[in-house]
Amino acid sequence: MPETPTLLFSLEAGVATLCLNRPEVFNSVTKPLALALQQHLRDCQQDASVRAVVLTGTGKAFCAGQDLAEITGPNSPEVSEIVEKHYNPIIKLIRELEKPVIAAVNGVAAGAGANIALACDIVVAKESASFIQAFSKIGLIPDSGGTYFLPRLVGMQRASALMMTGDKVSAAEAAQMGMIYKAFADEQFDSEVAALAKKLASMPTKGLAYTKQLLNSTFSHDLEQQLRAEGDYQLRAGHTADYREGVAAFLEKRQPSFTGQ
């Protein structure tokens, strides 16, 4: 029998879905899964027919982080090597992808799994899902951009407490504190994710990419630098076909039909 793929990929109506597929171990990450995710993110960047990306998991979990069996056996690589070669490239690819990336958190997101989700542009979760900065429970430090994104989302005090205690955060609590965008009732989750992804895939893709690039720089710029950057990107946006279509649709009192160009 052929080996079951660790990552499932589908593309429909401009939405690429990347689904972590190791449900028997809560989608914990191994080298093959990490490298497959990296490659699919690169492919999504290159494929003009992809206009939005959904990252999710099969089974009861979104992602439980690193598969510890991979780093505890004989001749196992150092944890630092795993971070450098597996996780850091995934985080960079998500942030550099010139298309919106939705983390559809269908279950527990722990350790690196939680921080991969938080690196995405929009994070939504089932009400039954939860987020755990689990690193302190095994004597490690938060990686995969966790110490970068979480304080910016929820503040230093709350981030410190969550990372040091490893306390579980429900999806509702995560939404309330600004860690994620929204929590959806479990029975509505799939339809809500599909509607959100469809909406983003039908929007002006280049404009969304420019917005993402400005957000990437906002914490390293002062106000004057960010104002200049906004001017530069607004000039680029103003030369897109989607801008022309958006203005024409507004003046003609109709719905725009964006092409992502």
N, C-alpha and C positions, 0 to 999 in steps of 0.2 A: 504493500500500500504506500502511496506517496505520503511524504511527511506533511503534517498540517502546518500551513504558514503561520508564523508568529505575528504577522501583521496583515490584516485584510484591507484591500483598497477597492473603492468604487468611485465612479464619476457619473453624475447625473445632473443635467440641467445646470452645468457650471459649478456644481458643488462636489468637491473631492472629499470623501470620507475615509479617514485613516483610523482603523479600529484595532487596538491592541488585542491580541488573540491568544492569551495564555490563561484562560479562565480558571484552570485547575490550580494555579498558583497566584491567583488574584492579579494576573497580568504583570507580575514582577518582571523586571527588565534583565535580559541577558545580552551578550554581545550581538548575536544575530538579530534580536529585536531592535536594539539601539541602532545598528547599522542600517537595517531596513527602514526604520523611521527617518533616519538622516537622508537616505537616498530618495524616499518618496517626497520629502519636503523639498529637496532639490528639483525633483521632477515637476512638482506643483509650481515652482517658480518659473520653470522653463515653458510649461504648457499654457499657451494663451487661452485655451478653452476653460481652464480652471480659474474661477473668479471668487471662490470662497473655499475655505478648508474647515472641516470638522474633525476634531481629534476626540476619540471616545474609546470605550473598552467593551469587551464582551463579558457576559456573566455578571457577577455580583459586585465587581470592583472596577474602578477606573484604572488605577495602577497602584500597586503596593510598594513601588520603589524598586531598589536593586534586589535581584535574586541573590540572597546571601550564600547560596550553595556555590555560586560562581567565584566567590572571593574567599572561601574558607577551606577549599580543598587543597591537595598537594599541588605545588607549583602555581598557585593562584596569583594573579596580578595584584599589585598594590592598589588599594582603594583610590589613591591619587591618580593612578593611571586610568582606572575606569572613569573617573570624573573627567579627566582631560580628554579622553578619546571617545567616550560614549555620550556623556550628558552635556558638557559644555557646547559641543557642536550642535546638539539638538536645540538648546536654548538660543544660540546665535541664529540658527536657521529660522526658527519661529519669528524672532524679532526682525530679521532681515527680509523675510518673505513679503513681497510687495502685494499682498492680498490679505484680507482679514482672516484670522484663525480663531475659530470658536473651540473652546474646551467644553465638551458636553460630558460633564462628570456624572456618570451613571451609578456610581457606588463609591466606596472608600477611596480616597486619594491620600496616600501616605508617603512620607519621605520625599525622595526625588519625584515620585508621582504627583504629589501635591504641588511641588514647585514647577514642574513642567506645565501643569494646568495654569498656574498663576502667571506664567510667561506669555500666555496666549492673550489675544486682544480682547476677547469677551469670554467670560467664564460663567456658565450656567450649570445648575446641578439639580438632580432629583432631591426632593425633600428628605428622602431616606439616606442620602449620601453624607459623607463626612470628610473632614480634612484633618490630617495629623502631621505635625512636624516631629516625626518619630526618631530623629537622629540621636537625641540625647538619651534615648532608652538603650542604645547600644554603644554609647561613648563616642559618637561621632558628632561632627558639626554640620549644620544645614548647608547643602550644596545646591547645584543646579539653579543658581541665581536666587535662592531663597532669601539670603541676607540682603539682596538688592531689592527684590520686588515686595516682599511682605512688609517691611517698614514703610515703604512708600504707599502701600495700600491701606494699612490699618494703624500706622503710627509706631514710633519706637517702643513705647511702653508695652503695648499689646503684643507687638512682634516679639519682644524680648521674653515676655511671659510664655507665649505659645511655644517658642523654640526651646526654652529652658525646661518647661514642665512636660512638654509633649502631650498636652491636653487635647482631647478630641473636640473639634468644632463642628457642630451640625451645619447643614446647608443653610437653614434659616438664620442661624447665628452669623454665618459667614456673609450672607447677604446684608444683614443688619449692620455689620461692622464695616462694610465696604470691601471685604476681601474678594467677593464675587459680584456679578451683575444681578442675577436673579436665581431664586430657587423655585422650581416648578413641582406641582403635585406629580407623584410617580406616574399616574395613569395618563397624564397630559404631556409628559416629558418629551417623548419621541415627536409628537406633532408640533410642540413648541420649538424644539430644536430645528426641525425641518422648515418651519415657517421663518425662523430667524435666518437660517442659512440661505433660503430662497431669496429673502429680502436683500441680504448683503450681496448675493451673486447677481442681482439685477441692478445694483447701484453703480455709480461711476467709479470703476475699479482704480483708475489712476489717482483720482481725488482721494480715495480711501488710503491708498499707498502713501501719498504725500502727507496725509494726516498722521499716519503711523510713524513716518520718519520724523515728523516734527515732535511727536510725543516721545520718541526715542531720545531726542536731544534736550528735552525741556529741563531735566534735572541737572544737566551739565552746563546750561547756558544761563547768563544773566538776562534780565528783561530786554536790554538793548540788543543782545545777540539773537534772542528769540524773535523779536519784532522784525529784525532783518531777515531771519530765516523764513518767517511767515510771508514776507514780501516776495522772497525768491520763489517759494513754492506756489504762492498765489499766481505769480506770473506764469509758471509752468501749467498750473491747472487751467488758467484762462486761455491756453492754446490747445486744449484737448477737444476732441470731437464731442465728448460727453458734455462739456460746458456749453458748447454751441447748441446741442440738443436740449439741454436743460432750460436754457434761456428761451429757445424757440417754443418749447412745450408750455412754458409759463405764459408767454405772450399769446399763444394760441389756445390757452385754457384747456389743455389736454394732458394726459399722463405721459411723461417722458419715456423714451425707449433707449436706454443706455446700452452701449456695446462694449464698454470697458476700454475704449480708445480715447 
